[in-house]
Amino acid sequence: MEINNMKAILIMAIVWNVPARHGDVPSAYPKAKPRKNTTFSAVPQGMPILNEKMEELGASNSKELAIKLKRNLYGLKQAEMLWY
């Protein structure tokens, strides 16, 4: 929630004499478990991959590989939809 919206809600709570609180869930998106679709991502630059593992997977370089995400990340399209 944007700070201006939060301030407006708190001001209305004071004017109407209604109790109000503000809270936050730290790391909310990564804590949400993926539900239906499996999400894959490119291998991050600098992540070491053993040559034996690449040969085992049939890849000649790390750009041919992808990683399966076990949790959500900030910036993913579906991240905000999965946490509620």
N, C-alpha and C positions, 0 to 999 in steps of 0.2 A: 504494500500500500504506500502510495506517495505521502510524503510528510504533510503536504497541504490538506489532503483528504483526511488524514488522521487528526490534524489540528481542528478541522471543521467538525468532525464527529465528537471530539472531546469538548469543544465549545458548546455544541448542541446538548450534550449530556449535562453540562454544568447549568445551562439555561433552563432545561427541562427538569433538573434535579433527578437525573437518572444515573445510576452507577455505571461506570464504563471502565474497561481495562484494555491495555494494549499488550500483546504478547508476540513472541517470535519463536519459531522452531529452527534452531541452528542446523545447518546442513540438511534442510528439508528435502530437497530434490534427490540427493544421493541416498537418503534413507528410504525413499519410496521404491518398492519392488516392481520391476516390469511385470505387466499382466499378460497381455496376449501376444504381441509381436516380439520377435527376437530382434535386438538391435546390434548391428555390427559397425565397427569403426576401422579406419585405416590404422595401421601400426604407427604409433607416435614416433616422430623423428628422434633418434638417439636411443631408442629401446633396443638393447642387444638381443640378437637372435642367433643361436648357434647354427653353424653351417650344417651340422648333422641333422638338426631339426628341420631346416629348410629343405634338405634333400629328402628327408622322410615325408614331408608334406608335398613334395614335387614342385617346389618354387625355386626359381633361380635368383630372386632378390626379394627384399622385404616389401616392395611395392605390390607384389602379387598376393600378399597375405592380408588377412583382416583379423581383428580380434572381436570376440563376442563379449558384450558388456553384461555384467551381472547386475549392475545397478545403473540408475540414471545419472546423467551428468548435466550440469548447468549448461544451457544453450541448446540442448536437444529440443526439437519441436514438440515431442510428446512428454517432456519432463513435467511441465506444469499440469498437464492433464492427468498424470498418474498419481500426483500427490494431492490429496484432499481429505 
